[in-house]
Amino acid sequence: QLQLVESGGGLAQPGGSLRLSCTASEFSLNDYTVTWFRQAPGKEREGVSSMTPRGAIMYDTNTVRGRFTISRDNARNEVYLQMNHLEPEDTAVYYCAARPPNGRYVWADHSEYNYWGQGTQVTVSS
């Protein structure tokens, strides 16, 4: 089972920043759509941002509101989520997921994704 690995989570103060990273050791993320999801306690997993191999980007505008930026470094085989102006409501486990970019799919639907990481905890608190 191919696996993704997230890193970069932790504790941040309200208004602070964190950068999450997602990588894969056994395949190239360059060929996949990579999406960041998050799941807060008692809530459903929700899509935050997604990026296709060609660089098309989607955001959940209600969640992100211009605060988060997704990017790729193909040479490093990594996908990032830069999170600025963090709020306590951003507290969740953040997951990256990957799927082939072909075909019709809803980017924020977690059931569409084949490969997942274990998640990284982000806690925003003063």
N, C-alpha and C positions, 0 to 999 in steps of 0.2 A: 504494500500500500504506500503510494507516494505521499510524502508528508511535507507540510510547510512548517516553518519555525518563525514565531513572532518574538520580538524583543523590544525593549524601550519603554515598557510600562513602568508605573511607579506612582508615587505620591506627588501631587502638584497642588499648589495653592490656587484658589480662584484668581483668574486673570493670568495664570502662568501658562507655560508651554511644555509640550512633550513631543518627541518624534518617535513614532513606532516604525519598526523595520520588519519586513517579511522576506524570507529567503527559502530556497529549496535546495537540497543537496543532491537530489537524484534526477532532476530534470530542469530544463530552462524555463524560467518564468516568462522569458521574452516571447514565447509562443502562446501564452494564455492570457485571457482576461483575468485580472486579479482584483478582488473586491475586499474592502474592509467592512466587517460587520461588528456589531456590538450587542451585548446582552446584559442588561441590568437585572438585579435580583427581582424575581416575580414578573418580569416582562419578557416579551417575545424578542427573538433575535431580529435585529433590524439592520438593513444595509445603510452604510454611511457614505462610501465613495467607491468608485470603480474605475478601472483604466484598462482599455483594450491594448493589444500589442501595437496597434497603429497609433495609439496615443489619444483616442477618444476618451473623454472623461465625463463621468456622471457623479453628481452629488445629491444627497437627500437635502434639499434646500432648507427644509424645516429644521433639520438637525444641525446642519453645518453653519448656515447663515454667514458664509464668507469667512469662517474661522479656520477651516481645515483645508489642507492642500495635499493631494495625492501626486506622487511622482514615481518615476522608475530610474534605476541605474542599470542599464542592460549589461554593462561590463562586470558589475558586481553581482548580477542576478538578484537584485533586490528591488522591492517596492516599498515606498515610504508613505506614512501618513503624518504630516506635520500638523500638529494641533495647537492653535494659539487661542488666547482669551478663554481658557478653560473655565467651565462652570461646574458646580456640584452635580448638575444633571448629566454631565458627561461621564460620571462614574459608572463603570461597567467593565466586563471582560471584553476585550477587543480581539477579534479573530480575523485572520486573512484567509481567503479561499480563492481557488483557481478553477477555471473551466476553459475548455476550448472556446475560441471566439466565434466559431461558425454556428449557423442556425439562429432561430428566433428564440429569445429568452428574455425574461425580466431580470435585469441586473440585480435588483434588490431582493430577489426571491432566493432564500438560502437553499431551497431544495434543488436549485439548478446547478449546484456546484459539486464537483467531484472530489476535490482535494481540500483539506482543512488543516490548519494548525491547531495547537493545543490552547491557544489564547494567552493573552497577557493582561494582567489586571491594571486598570487605570483608576486611581482614586483621586478625586478633587475635593480637598477639604482644607480649611484653615486650622 
